[in-house]
Amino acid sequence: TGKRDFLRSLEKKYQARWQEERVFEIDAPPRPSDPFVTADEVRENEPKWMGTTPYPYMNGSLHVGHAFTISKIEFNTGYQRMLGKRAL
């Protein structure tokens, strides 16, 4: 159980850090002070990206294929953030 306890301690540590730093939270862009700024101009200045993936149905055991599917969205979201987009 030592290995499990170590992994659980890491999980709690980094989940607390992510919550404190709001790593996985994205705020909407602020409203422009100019009332004549169009929505298209806001989208151009504040690009966004959102990825979705279906959650695994529990009609069987979870397996590495589920992790593979979810990892595609996780990696792409990180890449889009590196490009400067507000990514979820």
Biopython code that builds the backbone (N, CA, C, O; Angstrom):
import numpy as np
from Bio.PDB.StructureBuilder import StructureBuilder

atoms = [
    (1, "THR", "N", (0.813, -1.213, 0.000)),
    (1, "THR", "CA", (0.000, 0.000, 0.000)),
    (1, "THR", "C", (0.854, 1.274, 0.000)),
    (1, "THR", "O", (0.330, 2.377, -0.158)),
    (2, "GLY", "N", (2.157, 1.118, 0.176)),
    (2, "GLY", "CA", (3.026, 2.300, 0.203)),
    (2, "GLY", "C", (3.029, 3.045, -1.117)),
    (2, "GLY", "O", (2.984, 4.275, -1.145)),
    (3, "LYS", "N", (3.082, 2.299, -2.211)),
    (3, "LYS", "CA", (3.076, 2.930, -3.540)),
    (3, "LYS", "C", (1.754, 3.660, -3.780)),
    (3, "LYS", "O", (1.733, 4.783, -4.284)),
    (4, "ARG", "N", (0.649, 3.000, -3.409)),
    (4, "ARG", "CA", (-0.660, 3.621, -3.562)),
    (4, "ARG", "C", (-0.767, 4.894, -2.735)),
    (4, "ARG", "O", (-1.264, 5.912, -3.218)),
    (5, "ASP", "N", (-0.302, 4.840, -1.490)),
    (5, "ASP", "CA", (-0.368, 6.009, -0.614)),
    (5, "ASP", "C", (0.475, 7.152, -1.158)),
    (5, "ASP", "O", (0.083, 8.315, -1.058)),
    (6, "PHE", "N", (1.633, 6.831, -1.735)),
    (6, "PHE", "CA", (2.483, 7.858, -2.325)),
    (6, "PHE", "C", (1.777, 8.523, -3.513)),
    (6, "PHE", "O", (1.781, 9.747, -3.642)),
    (7, "LEU", "N", (1.172, 7.701, -4.376)),
    (7, "LEU", "CA", (0.461, 8.252, -5.526)),
    (7, "LEU", "C", (-0.734, 9.099, -5.089)),
    (7, "LEU", "O", (-1.005, 10.143, -5.683)),
    (8, "ARG", "N", (-1.438, 8.659, -4.065)),
    (8, "ARG", "CA", (-2.574, 9.438, -3.552)),
    (8, "ARG", "C", (-2.114, 10.780, -2.976)),
    (8, "ARG", "O", (-2.796, 11.792, -3.135)),
    (9, "SER", "N", (-0.950, 10.786, -2.305)),
    (9, "SER", "CA", (-0.437, 12.041, -1.754)),
    (9, "SER", "C", (-0.063, 13.009, -2.873)),
    (9, "SER", "O", (-0.298, 14.212, -2.764)),
    (10, "LEU", "N", (0.525, 12.475, -3.958)),
    (10, "LEU", "CA", (0.818, 13.328, -5.117)),
    (10, "LEU", "C", (-0.461, 13.879, -5.736)),
    (10, "LEU", "O", (-0.524, 15.049, -6.112)),
    (11, "GLU", "N", (-1.467, 13.038, -5.837)),
    (11, "GLU", "CA", (-2.745, 13.451, -6.410)),
    (11, "GLU", "C", (-3.343, 14.608, -5.606)),
    (11, "GLU", "O", (-3.758, 15.615, -6.180)),
    (12, "LYS", "N", (-3.386, 14.467, -4.296)),
    (12, "LYS", "CA", (-3.946, 15.515, -3.444)),
    (12, "LYS", "C", (-3.126, 16.801, -3.528)),
    (12, "LYS", "O", (-3.687, 17.896, -3.567)),
    (13, "LYS", "N", (-1.810, 16.671, -3.555)),
    (13, "LYS", "CA", (-0.924, 17.827, -3.615)),
    (13, "LYS", "C", (-1.178, 18.640, -4.877)),
    (13, "LYS", "O", (-1.345, 19.858, -4.817)),
    (14, "TYR", "N", (-1.206, 17.964, -6.013)),
    (14, "TYR", "CA", (-1.339, 18.688, -7.269)),
    (14, "TYR", "C", (-2.773, 19.134, -7.539)),
    (14, "TYR", "O", (-2.978, 20.152, -8.200)),
    (15, "GLN", "N", (-3.748, 18.414, -7.056)),
    (15, "GLN", "CA", (-5.121, 18.891, -7.192)),
    (15, "GLN", "C", (-5.317, 20.172, -6.398)),
    (15, "GLN", "O", (-6.006, 21.082, -6.859)),
    (16, "ALA", "N", (-4.722, 20.258, -5.210)),
    (16, "ALA", "CA", (-4.802, 21.484, -4.414)),
    (16, "ALA", "C", (-4.099, 22.632, -5.133)),
    (16, "ALA", "O", (-4.597, 23.758, -5.147)),
    (17, "ARG", "N", (-2.951, 22.349, -5.725)),
    (17, "ARG", "CA", (-2.210, 23.385, -6.459)),
    (17, "ARG", "C", (-3.004, 23.868, -7.680)),
    (17, "ARG", "O", (-3.076, 25.068, -7.944)),
    (18, "TRP", "N", (-3.595, 22.925, -8.417)),
    (18, "TRP", "CA", (-4.385, 23.300, -9.591)),
    (18, "TRP", "C", (-5.585, 24.141, -9.186)),
    (18, "TRP", "O", (-5.941, 25.091, -9.883)),
    (19, "GLN", "N", (-6.212, 23.799, -8.061)),
    (19, "GLN", "CA", (-7.368, 24.563, -7.602)),
    (19, "GLN", "C", (-6.939, 25.962, -7.165)),
    (19, "GLN", "O", (-7.622, 26.942, -7.462)),
    (20, "GLU", "N", (-5.816, 26.055, -6.465)),
    (20, "GLU", "CA", (-5.316, 27.345, -5.998)),
    (20, "GLU", "C", (-4.918, 28.252, -7.163)),
    (20, "GLU", "O", (-5.208, 29.448, -7.152)),
    (21, "GLU", "N", (-4.258, 27.681, -8.160)),
    (21, "GLU", "CA", (-3.779, 28.467, -9.297)),
    (21, "GLU", "C", (-4.799, 28.560, -10.432)),
    (21, "GLU", "O", (-4.557, 29.226, -11.439)),
    (22, "ARG", "N", (-5.938, 27.889, -10.264)),
    (22, "ARG", "CA", (-7.015, 27.893, -11.270)),
    (22, "ARG", "C", (-6.490, 27.476, -12.644)),
    (22, "ARG", "O", (-6.828, 28.091, -13.655)),
    (23, "VAL", "N", (-5.670, 26.440, -12.677)),
    (23, "VAL", "CA", (-5.025, 26.000, -13.912)),
    (23, "VAL", "C", (-6.045, 25.579, -14.966)),
    (23, "VAL", "O", (-5.854, 25.868, -16.148)),
    (24, "PHE", "N", (-7.107, 24.911, -14.574)),
    (24, "PHE", "CA", (-8.068, 24.385, -15.530)),
    (24, "PHE", "C", (-9.344, 25.222, -15.588)),
    (24, "PHE", "O", (-10.406, 24.709, -15.941)),
    (25, "GLU", "N", (-9.246, 26.504, -15.243)),
    (25, "GLU", "CA", (-10.385, 27.412, -15.336)),
    (25, "GLU", "C", (-10.043, 28.524, -16.319)),
    (25, "GLU", "O", (-8.946, 29.081, -16.282)),
    (26, "ILE", "N", (-10.976, 28.836, -17.183)),
    (26, "ILE", "CA", (-10.781, 29.880, -18.169)),
    (26, "ILE", "C", (-11.909, 30.893, -18.015)),
    (26, "ILE", "O", (-13.082, 30.522, -18.018)),
    (27, "ASP", "N", (-11.562, 32.162, -17.881)),
    (27, "ASP", "CA", (-12.562, 33.216, -17.779)),
    (27, "ASP", "C", (-12.932, 33.732, -19.168)),
    (27, "ASP", "O", (-12.118, 33.718, -20.091)),
    (28, "ALA", "N", (-14.150, 34.178, -19.290)),
    (28, "ALA", "CA", (-14.580, 34.813, -20.535)),
    (28, "ALA", "C", (-13.806, 36.123, -20.695)),
    (28, "ALA", "O", (-13.401, 36.727, -19.701)),
    (29, "PRO", "N", (-13.597, 36.566, -21.939)),
    (29, "PRO", "CA", (-12.887, 37.833, -22.107)),
    (29, "PRO", "C", (-13.713, 38.988, -21.547)),
    (29, "PRO", "O", (-14.942, 38.937, -21.571)),
    (30, "PRO", "N", (-13.055, 40.020, -21.049)),
    (30, "PRO", "CA", (-13.816, 41.148, -20.516)),
    (30, "PRO", "C", (-14.578, 41.856, -21.630)),
    (30, "PRO", "O", (-14.185, 41.822, -22.796)),
    (31, "ARG", "N", (-15.666, 42.492, -21.246)),
    (31, "ARG", "CA", (-16.434, 43.256, -22.228)),
    (31, "ARG", "C", (-15.598, 44.431, -22.717)),
    (31, "ARG", "O", (-14.947, 45.116, -21.927)),
    (32, "PRO", "N", (-15.623, 44.655, -24.017)),
    (32, "PRO", "CA", (-14.860, 45.800, -24.516)),
    (32, "PRO", "C", (-15.484, 47.104, -24.040)),
    (32, "PRO", "O", (-16.705, 47.221, -23.936)),
    (33, "SER", "N", (-14.635, 48.078, -23.753)),
    (33, "SER", "CA", (-15.148, 49.372, -23.299)),
    (33, "SER", "C", (-15.817, 50.128, -24.446)),
    (33, "SER", "O", (-16.661, 50.995, -24.220)),
    (34, "ASP", "N", (-15.436, 49.794, -25.672)),
    (34, "ASP", "CA", (-16.036, 50.433, -26.843)),
    (34, "ASP", "C", (-17.310, 49.671, -27.216)),
    (34, "ASP", "O", (-17.226, 48.489, -27.548)),
    (35, "PRO", "N", (-18.479, 50.303, -27.172)),
    (35, "PRO", "CA", (-19.724, 49.581, -27.466)),
    (35, "PRO", "C", (-19.860, 49.171, -28.931)),
    (35, "PRO", "O", (-20.743, 48.384, -29.273)),
    (36, "PHE", "N", (-18.999, 49.693, -29.794)),
    (36, "PHE", "CA", (-19.102, 49.380, -31.216)),
    (36, "PHE", "C", (-18.177, 48.240, -31.650)),
    (36, "PHE", "O", (-18.069, 47.953, -32.842)),
    (37, "VAL", "N", (-17.516, 47.594, -30.701)),
    (37, "VAL", "CA", (-16.677, 46.436, -31.015)),
    (37, "VAL", "C", (-17.604, 45.251, -31.287)),
    (37, "VAL", "O", (-18.480, 44.943, -30.479)),
    (38, "THR", "N", (-17.411, 44.604, -32.406)),
    (38, "THR", "CA", (-18.278, 43.475, -32.775)),
    (38, "THR", "C", (-17.803, 42.183, -32.128)),
    (38, "THR", "O", (-16.672, 42.080, -31.652)),
    (39, "ALA", "N", (-18.695, 41.204, -32.123)),
    (39, "ALA", "CA", (-18.348, 39.891, -31.574)),
    (39, "ALA", "C", (-17.209, 39.256, -32.366)),
    (39, "ALA", "O", (-16.365, 38.564, -31.796)),
    (40, "ASP", "N", (-17.184, 39.488, -33.674)),
    (40, "ASP", "CA", (-16.102, 38.936, -34.494)),
    (40, "ASP", "C", (-14.753, 39.521, -34.101)),
    (40, "ASP", "O", (-13.747, 38.812, -34.100)),
    (41, "GLU", "N", (-14.723, 40.799, -33.771)),
    (41, "GLU", "CA", (-13.472, 41.433, -33.349)),
    (41, "GLU", "C", (-13.010, 40.877, -32.004)),
    (41, "GLU", "O", (-11.813, 40.690, -31.788)),
    (42, "VAL", "N", (-13.945, 40.616, -31.110)),
    (42, "VAL", "CA", (-13.594, 40.016, -29.815)),
    (42, "VAL", "C", (-13.011, 38.627, -30.037)),
    (42, "VAL", "O", (-12.003, 38.277, -29.424)),
    (43, "ARG", "N", (-13.635, 37.823, -30.914)),
    (43, "ARG", "CA", (-13.131, 36.476, -31.196)),
    (43, "ARG", "C", (-11.742, 36.518, -31.824)),
    (43, "ARG", "O", (-10.907, 35.653, -31.559)),
    (44, "GLU", "N", (-11.501, 37.521, -32.651)),
    (44, "GLU", "CA", (-10.182, 37.642, -33.281)),
    (44, "GLU", "C", (-9.111, 38.006, -32.261)),
    (44, "GLU", "O", (-7.990, 37.501, -32.326)),
    (45, "ASN", "N", (-9.453, 38.882, -31.319)),
    (45, "ASN", "CA", (-8.489, 39.315, -30.300)),
    (45, "ASN", "C", (-8.334, 38.300, -29.171)),
    (45, "ASN", "O", (-7.277, 38.230, -28.545)),
    (46, "GLU", "N", (-9.360, 37.525, -28.909)),
    (46, "GLU", "CA", (-9.357, 36.545, -27.817)),
    (46, "GLU", "C", (-9.739, 35.176, -28.377)),
    (46, "GLU", "O", (-10.858, 34.720, -28.140)),
    (47, "PRO", "N", (-8.845, 34.503, -29.115)),
    (47, "PRO", "CA", (-9.224, 33.217, -29.717)),
    (47, "PRO", "C", (-9.519, 32.162, -28.648)),
    (47, "PRO", "O", (-8.953, 32.177, -27.554)),
    (48, "LYS", "N", (-10.411, 31.260, -28.999)),
    (48, "LYS", "CA", (-10.773, 30.204, -28.050)),
    (48, "LYS", "C", (-10.774, 28.860, -28.756)),
    (48, "LYS", "O", (-10.838, 28.780, -29.983)),
    (49, "TRP", "N", (-10.703, 27.812, -27.954)),
    (49, "TRP", "CA", (-10.767, 26.447, -28.461)),
    (49, "TRP", "C", (-11.408, 25.585, -27.399)),
    (49, "TRP", "O", (-11.073, 25.700, -26.220)),
    (50, "MET", "N", (-12.326, 24.722, -27.801)),
    (50, "MET", "CA", (-12.962, 23.817, -26.852)),
    (50, "MET", "C", (-13.013, 22.426, -27.467)),
    (50, "MET", "O", (-13.441, 22.252, -28.607)),
    (51, "GLY", "N", (-12.578, 21.459, -26.709)),
    (51, "GLY", "CA", (-12.634, 20.074, -27.164)),
    (51, "GLY", "C", (-13.571, 19.276, -26.283)),
    (51, "GLY", "O", (-13.669, 19.523, -25.081)),
    (52, "THR", "N", (-14.246, 18.340, -26.868)),
    (52, "THR", "CA", (-15.125, 17.462, -26.096)),
    (52, "THR", "C", (-14.818, 16.017, -26.459)),
    (52, "THR", "O", (-14.296, 15.726, -27.534)),
    (53, "THR", "N", (-15.143, 15.149, -25.567)),
    (53, "THR", "CA", (-14.992, 13.717, -25.818)),
    (53, "THR", "C", (-16.099, 12.998, -25.058)),
    (53, "THR", "O", (-16.470, 13.427, -23.965)),
    (54, "PRO", "N", (-16.627, 11.928, -25.606)),
    (54, "PRO", "CA", (-17.669, 11.210, -24.875)),
    (54, "PRO", "C", (-17.085, 10.509, -23.650)),
    (54, "PRO", "O", (-15.963, 10.003, -23.693)),
    (55, "TYR", "N", (-17.824, 10.482, -22.598)),
    (55, "TYR", "CA", (-17.358, 9.779, -21.408)),
    (55, "TYR", "C", (-17.542, 8.274, -21.630)),
    (55, "TYR", "O", (-18.423, 7.860, -22.383)),
    (56, "PRO", "N", (-16.724, 7.472, -20.986)),
    (56, "PRO", "CA", (-16.832, 6.018, -21.213)),
    (56, "PRO", "C", (-18.099, 5.447, -20.568)),
    (56, "PRO", "O", (-18.415, 5.735, -19.414)),
    (57, "TYR", "N", (-18.796, 4.650, -21.329)),
    (57, "TYR", "CA", (-19.972, 3.962, -20.788)),
    (57, "TYR", "C", (-19.503, 2.817, -19.912)),
    (57, "TYR", "O", (-18.521, 2.146, -20.228)),
    (58, "MET", "N", (-20.188, 2.600, -18.837)),
    (58, "MET", "CA", (-19.759, 1.584, -17.882)),
    (58, "MET", "C", (-20.464, 0.251, -18.136)),
    (58, "MET", "O", (-21.018, -0.356, -17.219)),
    (59, "ASN", "N", (-20.433, -0.192, -19.392)),
    (59, "ASN", "CA", (-20.974, -1.511, -19.683)),
    (59, "ASN", "C", (-19.863, -2.558, -19.695)),
    (59, "ASN", "O", (-20.071, -3.702, -20.099)),
    (60, "GLY", "N", (-18.691, -2.147, -19.249)),
    (60, "GLY", "CA", (-17.549, -3.047, -19.146)),
    (60, "GLY", "C", (-16.486, -2.375, -18.299)),
    (60, "GLY", "O", (-16.715, -1.306, -17.732)),
    (61, "SER", "N", (-15.334, -2.996, -18.215)),
    (61, "SER", "CA", (-14.242, -2.443, -17.414)),
    (61, "SER", "C", (-13.515, -1.352, -18.188)),
    (61, "SER", "O", (-13.398, -1.417, -19.412)),
    (62, "LEU", "N", (-13.032, -0.358, -17.467)),
    (62, "LEU", "CA", (-12.186, 0.644, -18.096)),
    (62, "LEU", "C", (-10.890, -0.019, -18.537)),
    (62, "LEU", "O", (-10.400, -0.932, -17.872)),
    (63, "HIS", "N", (-10.335, 0.435, -19.653)),
    (63, "HIS", "CA", (-9.097, -0.149, -20.151)),
    (63, "HIS", "C", (-8.254, 0.954, -20.781)),
    (63, "HIS", "O", (-8.663, 2.115, -20.807)),
    (64, "VAL", "N", (-7.091, 0.597, -21.283)),
    (64, "VAL", "CA", (-6.146, 1.577, -21.796)),
    (64, "VAL", "C", (-6.717, 2.336, -22.998)),
    (64, "VAL", "O", (-6.290, 3.460, -23.263)),
    (65, "GLY", "N", (-7.646, 1.766, -23.713)),
    (65, "GLY", "CA", (-8.273, 2.458, -24.836)),
    (65, "GLY", "C", (-9.016, 3.703, -24.393)),
    (65, "GLY", "O", (-9.023, 4.707, -25.106)),
    (66, "HIS", "N", (-9.644, 3.652, -23.221)),
    (66, "HIS", "CA", (-10.319, 4.830, -22.692)),
    (66, "HIS", "C", (-9.308, 5.940, -22.415)),
    (66, "HIS", "O", (-9.545, 7.098, -22.759)),
    (67, "ALA", "N", (-8.197, 5.593, -21.803)),
    (67, "ALA", "CA", (-7.155, 6.582, -21.505)),
    (67, "ALA", "C", (-6.583, 7.155, -22.795)),
    (67, "ALA", "O", (-6.291, 8.349, -22.858)),
    (68, "PHE", "N", (-6.420, 6.334, -23.817)),
    (68, "PHE", "CA", (-5.897, 6.793, -25.101)),
    (68, "PHE", "C", (-6.831, 7.826, -25.723)),
    (68, "PHE", "O", (-6.377, 8.855, -26.224)),
    (69, "THR", "N", (-8.127, 7.556, -25.692)),
    (69, "THR", "CA", (-9.103, 8.482, -26.260)),
    (69, "THR", "C", (-9.078, 9.818, -25.523)),
    (69, "THR", "O", (-9.068, 10.876, -26.153)),
    (70, "ILE", "N", (-9.069, 9.772, -24.203)),
    (70, "ILE", "CA", (-9.083, 11.007, -23.411)),
    (70, "ILE", "C", (-7.772, 11.768, -23.555)),
    (70, "ILE", "O", (-7.761, 12.999, -23.516)),
    (71, "SER", "N", (-6.664, 11.043, -23.722)),
    (71, "SER", "CA", (-5.363, 11.713, -23.836)),
    (71, "SER", "C", (-5.287, 12.590, -25.080)),
    (71, "SER", "O", (-4.584, 13.601, -25.067)),
    (72, "LYS", "N", (-5.985, 12.237, -26.146)),
    (72, "LYS", "CA", (-5.980, 13.065, -27.360)),
    (72, "LYS", "C", (-6.514, 14.455, -27.070)),
    (72, "LYS", "O", (-5.933, 15.448, -27.509)),
    (73, "ILE", "N", (-7.607, 14.534, -26.340)),
    (73, "ILE", "CA", (-8.194, 15.831, -25.991)),
    (73, "ILE", "C", (-7.287, 16.578, -25.020)),
    (73, "ILE", "O", (-7.094, 17.786, -25.160)),
    (74, "GLU", "N", (-6.729, 15.873, -24.034)),
    (74, "GLU", "CA", (-5.848, 16.513, -23.058)),
    (74, "GLU", "C", (-4.633, 17.143, -23.737)),
    (74, "GLU", "O", (-4.301, 18.296, -23.461)),
    (75, "PHE", "N", (-3.979, 16.409, -24.609)),
    (75, "PHE", "CA", (-2.781, 16.927, -25.269)),
    (75, "PHE", "C", (-3.119, 18.074, -26.216)),
    (75, "PHE", "O", (-2.387, 19.060, -26.287)),
    (76, "ASN", "N", (-4.222, 17.945, -26.938)),
    (76, "ASN", "CA", (-4.605, 19.010, -27.859)),
    (76, "ASN", "C", (-4.988, 20.280, -27.106)),
    (76, "ASN", "O", (-4.685, 21.381, -27.566)),
    (77, "THR", "N", (-5.645, 20.146, -25.960)),
    (77, "THR", "CA", (-5.989, 21.312, -25.153)),
    (77, "THR", "C", (-4.728, 22.024, -24.680)),
    (77, "THR", "O", (-4.653, 23.251, -24.744)),
    (78, "GLY", "N", (-3.742, 21.279, -24.208)),
    (78, "GLY", "CA", (-2.474, 21.880, -23.799)),
    (78, "GLY", "C", (-1.776, 22.577, -24.948)),
    (78, "GLY", "O", (-1.202, 23.651, -24.769)),
    (79, "TYR", "N", (-1.821, 21.972, -26.134)),
    (79, "TYR", "CA", (-1.205, 22.576, -27.317)),
    (79, "TYR", "C", (-1.903, 23.887, -27.677)),
    (79, "TYR", "O", (-1.245, 24.879, -27.989)),
    (80, "GLN", "N", (-3.219, 23.889, -27.635)),
    (80, "GLN", "CA", (-3.962, 25.110, -27.963)),
    (80, "GLN", "C", (-3.665, 26.217, -26.954)),
    (80, "GLN", "O", (-3.599, 27.389, -27.323)),
    (81, "ARG", "N", (-3.485, 25.852, -25.682)),
    (81, "ARG", "CA", (-3.105, 26.854, -24.676)),
    (81, "ARG", "C", (-1.728, 27.426, -24.986)),
    (81, "ARG", "O", (-1.501, 28.625, -24.827)),
    (82, "MET", "N", (-0.806, 26.570, -25.430)),
    (82, "MET", "CA", (0.531, 27.056, -25.779)),
    (82, "MET", "C", (0.468, 28.015, -26.966)),
    (82, "MET", "O", (1.333, 28.880, -27.107)),
    (83, "LEU", "N", (-0.541, 27.871, -27.816)),
    (83, "LEU", "CA", (-0.720, 28.785, -28.937)),
    (83, "LEU", "C", (-1.366, 30.104, -28.508)),
    (83, "LEU", "O", (-1.514, 31.020, -29.318)),
    (84, "GLY", "N", (-1.748, 30.196, -27.240)),
    (84, "GLY", "CA", (-2.306, 31.440, -26.708)),
    (84, "GLY", "C", (-3.821, 31.506, -26.709)),
    (84, "GLY", "O", (-4.391, 32.579, -26.516)),
    (85, "LYS", "N", (-4.480, 30.383, -26.923)),
    (85, "LYS", "CA", (-5.930, 30.389, -26.950)),
    (85, "LYS", "C", (-6.473, 30.084, -25.566)),
    (85, "LYS", "O", (-5.808, 29.451, -24.746)),
    (86, "ARG", "N", (-7.686, 30.543, -25.319)),
    (86, "ARG", "CA", (-8.408, 30.158, -24.106)),
    (86, "ARG", "C", (-9.019, 28.809, -24.403)),
    (86, "ARG", "O", (-10.000, 28.725, -25.141)),
    (87, "ALA", "N", (-8.460, 27.754, -23.847)),
    (87, "ALA", "CA", (-8.843, 26.386, -24.216)),
    (87, "ALA", "C", (-9.473, 25.651, -23.050)),
    (87, "ALA", "O", (-8.989, 25.709, -21.920)),
    (88, "LEU", "N", (-10.567, 24.957, -23.349)),
    (88, "LEU", "CA", (-11.225, 24.079, -22.390)),
    (88, "LEU", "C", (-11.267, 22.692, -22.969)),
    (88, "LEU", "O", (-11.782, 21.772, -22.333)),
]
sb = StructureBuilder()
sb.init_structure("model")
sb.init_model(0)
sb.init_chain("A")
sb.init_seg("    ")
for serial, (resi, resn, name, xyz) in enumerate(atoms, 1):
    if name == "N":
        sb.init_residue(resn, " ", resi, " ")
    sb.init_atom(name, np.array(xyz, "f"), 0.0, 1.0, " ", f" {name:<3s}", serial, name[0])
structure = sb.get_structure()
